[in-house]
């Protein structure tokens, strides 16, 4: 069971990693990250490949974590603080009252990750996704609809930023991910590993409802507003989600959910048909 340590002073050096959480998130944590909330903590402790280094929990939330604390290694400290002390440590009111310090597992390169995926796989590729809510939403949808991985370019934000983890409900801790190298040609990368690049755009050529599911499909998503680079659009299979007349804008995370659902259902129907007994 974790060692429980009571913290009475916000200046206690033992909880330095939790001090001024927002500012530390923005400047980076040298291989560490902060997870927030009970649901995310349960994912981190029970399903993630990342290591948990410590917990910081408000005293009034401690009893609800009894089962998790009992399963934690003895060398992982669980710091307990009064809510007012915890707020003083993190620099704002932390109403969930539960934080964890995690250590990032090594991230594979994009080519390495793609090479490891099965013959039938669906991946999401984000280019220039600089909003943490959108990154979190994309990972949440990827987990919900069985995507094998999420790849992000160098311009996209960190999926292990505290807010991205929280919005993803812990999905960014468990969905395999990788960074596309700066300047790397994403279309060539996908095609080299047998993936059909599907570029989402209001001006796409194929309506989503008419899209067949390739065995290996890569959903390419660009930043809201500018969208995907013209060079990517020119070389990928372009797909559109038809909308009401006079409106052609969908949130990028919402777009990912719609496309992932469609392709997951196409695959399910195909598998059901292949597995059904032939008519006599």
C-alpha positions as CSV (number, residue, x, y, z in Angstrom):
1,X,0.0,0.0,0.0
2,X,1.1,3.5,-0.7
3,X,2.8,5.5,2.0
4,X,0.4,8.2,3.2
5,X,2.1,11.5,4.1
6,X,0.2,14.5,5.5
7,X,1.1,17.9,4.1
8,X,0.3,20.9,6.2
9,X,2.5,23.5,4.5
10,X,2.1,24.5,0.9
11,X,5.9,25.2,0.8
12,X,6.8,21.6,1.7
13,X,9.6,20.6,-0.7
14,X,8.2,17.1,-1.0
15,X,5.3,18.3,-3.1
16,X,7.3,20.7,-5.2
17,X,6.3,19.0,-8.5
18,X,2.7,20.0,-7.8
19,X,3.4,23.7,-7.1
20,X,1.9,26.2,-9.6
21,X,0.5,23.5,-11.8
22,X,-0.7,25.7,-14.6
23,X,2.7,27.4,-15.1
24,X,4.6,24.1,-14.9
25,X,2.3,22.5,-17.5
26,X,3.0,25.3,-19.9
27,X,6.8,25.2,-19.6
28,X,7.1,21.4,-19.5
29,X,7.9,18.9,-16.8
30,X,11.0,17.1,-18.0
31,X,9.5,13.8,-18.8
32,X,6.6,14.0,-16.3
33,X,2.9,15.0,-16.5
34,X,0.0,15.8,-14.1
35,X,-3.2,13.7,-14.2
36,X,-6.3,15.2,-12.6
37,X,-9.5,13.6,-11.2
38,X,-10.6,10.2,-10.0
39,X,-11.6,8.7,-13.4
40,X,-8.2,9.7,-14.9
41,X,-6.3,8.4,-11.9
42,X,-8.0,5.0,-12.2
43,X,-7.0,4.8,-15.9
44,X,-3.4,5.8,-15.0
45,X,-3.1,3.3,-12.2
46,X,-4.8,0.3,-13.9
47,X,-4.4,0.6,-17.7
48,X,-1.7,3.1,-18.7
49,X,1.9,2.2,-19.6
50,X,3.1,5.3,-17.8
51,X,4.5,5.1,-14.3
52,X,2.8,6.8,-11.4
53,X,5.4,8.7,-9.2
54,X,3.1,10.2,-6.5
55,X,-0.4,11.4,-5.6
56,X,-1.6,14.6,-4.1
57,X,-5.2,14.2,-2.7
58,X,-7.4,16.5,-0.7
59,X,-8.2,15.1,2.7
60,X,-12.0,15.0,2.0
61,X,-11.4,12.8,-1.1
62,X,-9.0,10.3,0.4
63,X,-11.6,7.7,1.5
64,X,-13.0,7.4,-2.0
65,X,-9.6,6.1,-3.2
66,X,-9.2,3.3,-0.7
67,X,-9.2,0.5,-3.2
68,X,-6.6,2.2,-5.4
69,X,-4.4,3.2,-2.5
70,X,-4.4,-0.4,-1.4
71,X,-3.0,-1.6,-4.7
72,X,-0.3,1.0,-5.2
73,X,3.3,0.1,-4.6
74,X,4.8,1.0,-1.2
75,X,7.4,3.3,-2.9
76,X,4.7,5.6,-4.4
77,X,3.9,8.3,-1.8
78,X,0.3,9.5,-1.4
79,X,0.3,13.1,-0.1
80,X,-2.8,14.2,1.8
81,X,-3.6,17.8,2.3
82,X,-6.5,19.9,3.5
83,X,-8.4,21.4,0.5
84,X,-7.2,25.0,1.3
85,X,-3.6,23.7,1.5
86,X,-4.0,21.9,-1.8
87,X,-5.3,25.0,-3.5
88,X,-2.4,27.0,-2.2
89,X,0.0,24.3,-3.6
90,X,-1.4,24.1,-7.1
91,X,-2.2,27.9,-7.4
92,X,-6.0,27.7,-8.0
93,X,-9.1,25.9,-6.6
94,X,-8.8,22.3,-7.5
95,X,-12.4,21.2,-7.1
96,X,-11.7,17.5,-8.1
97,X,-9.2,17.3,-5.2
98,X,-7.1,14.6,-6.9
99,X,-3.8,14.9,-8.7
100,X,-1.1,12.4,-9.7
101,X,2.4,12.9,-11.0
102,X,3.2,10.5,-13.8
103,X,6.4,9.6,-15.7
104,X,6.1,9.4,-19.4
105,X,6.8,6.0,-21.0
106,X,9.1,6.2,-24.1
107,X,7.2,7.2,-27.2
108,X,7.9,5.3,-30.4
109,X,8.6,7.1,-33.7
110,X,5.7,7.4,-36.1
111,X,7.1,4.8,-38.6
112,X,7.9,2.4,-35.8
113,X,4.4,2.6,-34.4
114,X,2.7,2.2,-37.8
115,X,4.8,-0.8,-38.5
116,X,3.6,-2.5,-35.3
117,X,-0.1,-2.2,-36.2
118,X,-2.2,-5.1,-37.4
119,X,-3.2,-5.6,-41.1
120,X,-6.5,-3.9,-40.4
121,X,-6.1,-0.7,-38.5
122,X,-7.6,2.8,-38.2
123,X,-5.4,5.7,-37.1
124,X,-6.0,9.4,-36.6
125,X,-3.5,11.9,-37.7
126,X,-3.6,15.5,-36.4
127,X,-1.8,18.3,-38.2
128,X,-1.5,21.6,-36.4
129,X,-4.0,20.7,-33.6
130,X,-3.0,23.3,-31.1
131,X,-6.0,23.3,-28.8
132,X,-5.8,21.0,-25.8
133,X,-9.5,20.4,-25.7
134,X,-9.5,19.2,-29.3
135,X,-6.5,16.9,-28.7
136,X,-8.2,15.5,-25.7
137,X,-11.5,15.0,-27.6
138,X,-9.7,13.3,-30.5
139,X,-8.1,10.8,-28.1
140,X,-11.4,10.2,-26.3
141,X,-13.1,9.4,-29.7
142,X,-10.2,7.3,-30.8
143,X,-10.5,5.1,-27.7
144,X,-14.3,5.0,-28.0
145,X,-14.3,3.7,-31.6
146,X,-11.3,1.5,-31.5
147,X,-8.6,3.5,-33.3
148,X,-5.3,1.7,-33.2
149,X,-3.2,4.9,-32.7
150,X,-3.2,8.7,-32.9
151,X,-0.3,10.5,-34.6
152,X,0.4,14.2,-34.1
153,X,2.8,16.5,-36.0
154,X,5.3,18.8,-34.3
155,X,2.8,21.7,-34.4
156,X,0.1,19.9,-32.4
157,X,0.0,20.2,-28.6
158,X,1.0,17.7,-26.0
159,X,-1.6,14.9,-25.4
160,X,-0.2,14.6,-21.9
161,X,-0.9,18.2,-21.0
162,X,-3.1,18.1,-17.9
163,X,-6.2,19.6,-19.6
164,X,-5.8,17.3,-22.7
165,X,-5.7,14.2,-20.4
166,X,-8.7,15.4,-18.4
167,X,-10.8,16.1,-21.6
168,X,-9.8,12.7,-23.0
169,X,-11.0,11.1,-19.7
170,X,-7.7,9.3,-19.6
171,X,-7.7,8.1,-23.2
172,X,-4.5,10.0,-24.0
173,X,-2.8,7.8,-21.4
174,X,-3.8,4.5,-23.1
175,X,-4.2,5.1,-26.8
176,X,-0.9,4.5,-28.6
177,X,0.5,7.7,-30.0
178,X,3.6,9.1,-31.7
179,X,5.0,12.3,-33.2
180,X,5.5,12.8,-36.9
181,X,8.9,14.3,-37.4
182,X,9.1,17.9,-38.3
183,X,9.2,18.3,-42.1
184,X,8.2,14.6,-42.6
185,X,5.8,14.0,-45.5
186,X,2.7,12.6,-43.8
187,X,1.1,11.2,-47.0
188,X,4.3,9.4,-48.0
189,X,4.6,8.1,-44.4
190,X,1.0,6.7,-44.4
191,X,1.3,5.1,-47.9
192,X,4.7,3.5,-47.1
193,X,3.0,1.6,-44.3
194,X,-0.1,0.6,-46.4
195,X,-2.5,3.3,-45.0
196,X,-4.9,5.1,-47.3
197,X,-4.8,8.8,-46.2
198,X,-8.4,10.2,-45.9
199,X,-8.3,14.0,-45.7
200,X,-11.3,15.6,-44.0
201,X,-12.4,18.9,-45.5
202,X,-15.7,20.8,-46.2
203,X,-14.5,20.8,-49.9
204,X,-13.8,17.0,-49.9
205,X,-14.7,15.0,-53.0
206,X,-16.4,12.0,-51.3
207,X,-19.4,12.3,-48.9
208,X,-18.6,10.4,-45.7
209,X,-21.7,8.2,-46.1
210,X,-20.3,6.9,-49.4
211,X,-16.9,6.2,-48.0
212,X,-15.8,2.6,-48.0
213,X,-13.4,1.4,-45.3
214,X,-9.9,0.6,-46.4
215,X,-8.2,-2.2,-44.4
216,X,-5.7,0.4,-43.2
217,X,-7.1,3.9,-43.0
218,X,-5.6,7.1,-41.8
219,X,-8.0,10.0,-40.9
220,X,-6.2,13.3,-41.5
221,X,-7.4,16.2,-39.5
222,X,-6.2,19.8,-39.8
223,X,-6.5,22.8,-37.5
224,X,-9.8,24.6,-37.4
225,X,-10.0,27.5,-39.9
226,X,-7.1,26.9,-42.3
227,X,-7.7,23.1,-42.3
228,X,-5.2,20.7,-43.9
229,X,-2.3,22.0,-46.0
230,X,-3.0,22.2,-49.7
231,X,-0.2,19.8,-50.5
232,X,-1.7,17.2,-48.3
233,X,-5.2,17.7,-49.7
234,X,-3.9,17.3,-53.3
235,X,-2.4,13.9,-52.6
236,X,-4.9,12.3,-50.3
237,X,-8.4,11.0,-50.8
238,X,-10.6,13.9,-49.7
239,X,-13.7,13.3,-47.7
240,X,-16.5,15.7,-46.6
241,X,-19.3,15.6,-44.0
242,X,-22.3,17.2,-45.6
243,X,-23.9,19.9,-43.4
244,X,-27.0,22.2,-43.5
245,X,-27.0,24.7,-46.3
246,X,-25.1,27.9,-45.4
247,X,-22.9,26.3,-42.7
248,X,-19.8,24.2,-43.3
249,X,-17.9,24.2,-40.0
250,X,-17.5,21.4,-37.5
251,X,-15.3,21.3,-34.5
252,X,-12.3,19.1,-35.3
253,X,-12.8,16.8,-32.4
254,X,-16.5,16.3,-33.3
255,X,-15.4,15.6,-36.9
256,X,-13.1,12.9,-35.6
257,X,-15.9,11.2,-33.7
258,X,-18.3,11.2,-36.7
259,X,-15.7,9.7,-39.0
260,X,-14.4,7.2,-36.5
261,X,-18.0,6.0,-35.8
262,X,-18.8,5.7,-39.5
263,X,-15.6,3.7,-40.3
264,X,-16.0,1.5,-37.2
265,X,-19.5,0.6,-38.2
266,X,-18.5,-0.1,-41.8
267,X,-15.9,-2.5,-40.5
268,X,-18.3,-4.1,-38.1
269,X,-20.9,-4.7,-40.9
270,X,-18.2,-6.2,-43.1
271,X,-17.0,-8.6,-40.3
272,X,-20.6,-9.6,-39.5
273,X,-21.3,-10.4,-43.2
274,X,-18.1,-12.4,-43.6
275,X,-18.8,-14.3,-40.4
276,X,-22.5,-15.0,-41.3
277,X,-23.4,-18.6,-42.6
278,X,-24.1,-18.7,-46.3
279,X,-27.7,-19.1,-47.4
280,X,-28.6,-22.6,-48.6
